[in-house]
Amino acid sequence: MALGATTKNENVYYRFHLNYKQEHGSFKGYPGAEEVTNEELLKLDCNILIPAALENVITKHNADRIKADIIAEGANGPTTTEADEIFFERVIHHIPDILANAGGVTVSYYKWVQGLERDFWCEDGGVYSGGFPGSKSQVVERIVSVGKSFSMRTHVASSLTF
């Protein structure tokens, strides 16, 4: 587990950054970067914050200090319900893990739908009963639409849409 992070206010070129990590094993000592704690990282002034490592890192205790315009969840459940409510009140756009993370959370999403529909999917893509609610883009559109229609947080809309 990472015990902190690095930040750099200038352009960071992905290839150079990746090469540095591969060569040194971490970003510690990256030229021009400043070391910060995980808690400080969450409070940096940025456009998009992507919590992508741990569950429940953004809570009611730190959500009011987050300065990002957009929170895009890359980890499974990095934001608590109380923090989500704070973002909604502050009009910070919060993209929940089920929409933002196209990897592990997508598989979790399929399992979630399977459980809700009481469907059991075959390896060949067939379904024993019910059916799949549409493509992922259709699901995203539906969740966003429900959220806007009912002035509802995206997290809540994603739970109630199906």
CORSUL-V576120 format. One record per backbone hydrogen bond with DSSP energy under -1.0 kcal/mol. CO is the residue of the C=O (numbers start at 1). NH is the residue of the N-H. E is the energy in kcal/mol with one decimal. If there is no record, write none. Layout:
[[CO	NH	E] [CO	NH	E]]
This chain:
[[5	36	-2.9] [7	34	-2.8] [13	17	-2.5] [14	18	-3.2] [15	19	-2.5] [16	20	-2.3] [17	21	-2.2] [18	22	-2.6] [19	23	-2.3] [20	24	-2.7] [21	25	-2.6] [27	30	-2.3] [30	33	-2.3] [34	7	-2.1] [36	5	-3.1] [37	41	-2.4] [38	42	-1.7] [41	44	-1.3] [47	70	-1.8] [49	72	-2.5] [51	74	-2.0] [51	75	-2.0] [58	80	-2.6] [59	62	-1.2] [59	63	-2.3] [62	65	-1.6] [63	66	-1.0] [69	93	-1.5] [70	49	-2.7] [71	95	-3.5] [77	56	-2.9] [78	58	-3.0] [80	84	-2.2] [81	85	-2.0] [82	86	-1.6] [83	87	-2.3] [84	88	-2.2] [85	89	-2.3] [86	90	-2.1] [87	92	-2.8] [93	71	-2.7] [95	73	-2.4] [96	99	-2.0] [96	100	-2.5] [97	101	-2.1] [103	107	-1.4] [104	108	-2.1] [105	109	-2.9] [106	110	-2.4] [107	111	-2.2] [108	112	-2.5] [109	113	-2.9] [110	114	-2.5] [111	115	-2.4] [112	116	-2.5] [113	117	-2.8] [114	119	-1.9] [120	128	-1.8] [122	125	-1.7] [126	122	-3.0] [135	139	-2.1] [136	140	-2.6] [137	141	-2.3] [138	142	-2.2] [139	143	-2.7] [140	144	-2.7] [141	145	-2.4] [142	146	-2.6] [143	147	-2.5] [144	148	-2.4] [145	149	-2.8] [146	150	-1.9] [147	152	-3.3] [148	151	-1.2] [153	157	-2.6] [154	158	-2.5] [156	160	-1.7] [157	161	-1.6]]
